[in-house]
């Protein structure tokens, strides 16, 4: 099993950037935090392309990539919900209910996957298109929240929060049916 592929190294880079992002944000270096977050978010797209294009798909990558995504989004939403981290405006910090829905979706998916694995032994979980869309929207949302904290323009954030929650709920419910179909087919 290949571990040190370019795709996996990009995933490890993304995981390494998570605490860097959180520390920068916590200590008020919002512009640098935005840059680090964008690098982490872009590396998520690039690692998948590299893995497919150069045939570097691995079992390790299929496990680590979604873990890196979940960790990045969880840390981002938790830190961005903390009242002392972002300047308090009408739409900042991120409302806790948005963070709770994002994390709740991930817990639902993880708990479902673990339960299905324990009961059936099924291991071939694949991301759904709706789940990927939800992750993309979350990355864009965090970027827009950080941009709002730097620029002072936050009028668009209620729409962003609504889209994040809508896609998180829809993809969480969809994933349960999607995985049950995968299990039936497998």
N, C-alpha and C positions, 0 to 999 in steps of 0.2 A: 504494500500500500504506500503510495507516494504521499508524503506529508508536506515536504517543502516545495510545493508548486507555487508559481507566481500568484495564482488565484487564492490559495490558502494564505500566502504571505500578505496579500491585500486584506484578507479577513482579519488576520492577526493585527495588522496595522490599525484597522478600524477599532478593534477591541482595545488596543493600546491608547487610542485617541480618546476613548470614553472618559477616563479619569482626568485627562488633560483638559478636555472640554468642560467638565464639571467644575474643576478647580478654577479655571479662567473665569467662568460665569459667576461662580460663588464670590470671587474676589473683585468682581466688577469690570473685568476686561472683556466687555461684551463684543467689541469688534473682533478681537482675537478669537473669542469663543465662536463667533459666527464663522470665521474663516476655518477654524478647526472642524466645526460641525459640517461645513460644506465639503471639506476634504473627506471626512468620514462618510458622508452621504454619497458623494460621487464615487468613492472607492467601492461602495456597495453595488452600484451598477456595473462598474468596470470589472470586478472580480467574477461576476457571472458571465460576462461577455468573454473574458479571457479563458475561463474554464471551458466554455462551449467551443470557442474558436480553436483553441490549442489542445483540445481533448484532455483537459486537466481536471475533469470532474472526478471527485473522489467521495468516498463515504464520509470521510472527515469533513470535507467541505459542505456536504449536504446537511451535516449536523451543526457545524460551527456557524455557517452563514446566518441561519435564522436566529441562533442564539445571540450573535453579534447585533443583529437588527433589533431584537427585543431588548437587549441591554441598553443599546444606544437610545432607543425611544423611551424606555422606562426612566433612565437617568435624566434625559432631556426634559420630559414632562414633569417629573418630580421636582427637579431644581427650578424649572420655570414656574412652578406653582408656589414656590416659597415666597412669602411676602417680602422678605428682606433682600432678595436677590435682584429683582428688576425694579426700576422706578415705578411707583404706584401711580397708575393713570386709570382712566375709565375702564379700559379693557386689559390692563396688566396688573398683577401677574396673571398667568393662565388660571382660569377658574378650576378649583379642585375637582369639580364634577367631570370636567373634560379629562383630566388626568386619571380619575377613577375609572372612567369608561375605557380609556386606552389600555390601562393595566388590567382591568377586568376582562377585556377581550383576550388578552394574552394568557391570563390565568385560565380562562375557559378553554382555550385551544390546547394549552399544555396539559391541563387536567384530563381533557378528553383523550388526547394522544396517549398519555400514560395509562389511562384506564383501558383503552382499546388494546394497547400493547400487552398489558398484564393479562387481559382476558383472552385475547386471540393470538398474541404473538406477532401481530401485524406490525411491520416496521417501515413500509414504503410510503411514508407520508410525503406528500408533495404540496407545495404552496398552490393556492388557487389564484386565479386571475384577480378575483375581487380582493383577496388578501394582499396580493402584490400592489394593487391600486391603493388600498388602505395605507400600506407602508409608504408608498410614494407621496400620498397626500400628507401623511404625518411628517415626513422629511421636509416637504415644502412648508407645512404649517410651522414647524419649529424654526425654519429659516425666516419666515415672515414675522414670527414673534420676535426673534432676535433683531431683525431689521427694524421693527417697530420700536424696540427698546433703544436702538442706536439713533434712529431718525426722529422719533417723536410722532410719527404718523401711524396711528393705530386704528383708524376708523373702520378698516376692513376686517379686523379680528373677529367680530361676532360671526361673520360668514365663514371664516376659516374654522372657528370652533365648531360651528354647526356641521360643516363638511367632515371634519375629523370624527365627530361623534356618530354621524350618520353612517359613514363608511365602516367605522369600527364595529358598530352594532350589526350592520348588514353582513359584513364579512365574517364576524363571529358566528352568527346564526347559519350563514351559508356554509361555513367550514364544517360544521357538524354533519350536514347532509352530504357535503362533498366527500368527507372522509368515510362516511358510511357506505357510499357508492364505491370508493376505492377498495374498502374491505370486502364488499360483496364481489367485486370483480377479481380481487386477488385471491 
